Amino acid sequence: MTTLDQLRPGQFGQIVRIDGFDGIASRLREMGFIPGESVQFLRTAPLGDPMKCSVQGSRIAVRNGEARRVFIEPIAAPVS
């Protein structure tokens, strides 16, 4: 298991859990980062933060600190 910020552009992962129960963790869940969902790391901003991800058909920018709270299992391709 690793965290979302450890993926490289183009890689996929399946969300295992979100660390914490504060406002940031709640907001991540509201944006679609929920256990069992597939997420793809698309790219980083020119200065490395934030990173752009695709989850549940939406493209979302998350800061590296937030991405470190999303625990994933790397996968080869999205789970249908």
N, C-alpha and C positions, 0 to 999 in steps of 0.2 A: 504494500500500500504506500502511496505517496500523496503529495498535494498538487493541486492544480497548477501552481506556479512552477512546478518542476517539469511540466510537459514542454515539448518543443513545438514550434509551429507545424500545424497539420496533424498532430497526434490527437488521439481520442482517449477518453477515459470514461469509466462508469462511476458515478458518484456513490460513495459509500456512506459518508456522513458529513455534517457541517459541525465544526467545533464551536461550542458556545450557545448561549440562550439569550444574548443581549440583542440590542436593536440591529446591529450589523448582521448577525446570524439570521434574524427574522427577515430582514430585507433580502438577503441572499435567497432564502427559501421562497419569498414572494416573487422573486425574479425568475424562478424555475429551477434553482439549484437544489433539487430534492433527491434523496437516496433512490437509486435505481435508474435515474435518467443518464443518458449519454451526453457528454460534453466534448466539444472540439476546441482546442486552442488554435486560433486563427493567426494572430500576430501580436506584436507589441508595438506601442507607440515609439516614435523615433528616439526618445530618451529612455526607453525601457519600462515606463510605467504610465498609464495603465496597460493592461493586456486585453485583447479582444477575443471573446469566446462565442461559440454558438451552442445554445442549449434550448431545447424544445422549439426549434425553428426560429428563435430570435437571436440577434447578435447583440451581445452585451459587453460593455467595457467594465472591468473590475480592477481595482488597484492590487498590487502584489500582496499587500498585507491581508486583504480580503481573500485573495486566491489561496493563501497559505492556510486558510481555515476550511477549505473544501478538500476533503480527503477522497481520493479516487483510486481505482484499480485501472492501470493502463489496459486498453483493449486495441485490437487491430482495426476494428471497424465498429460503427454504431450498432447497438442492439436494437432489433426491430420491435 
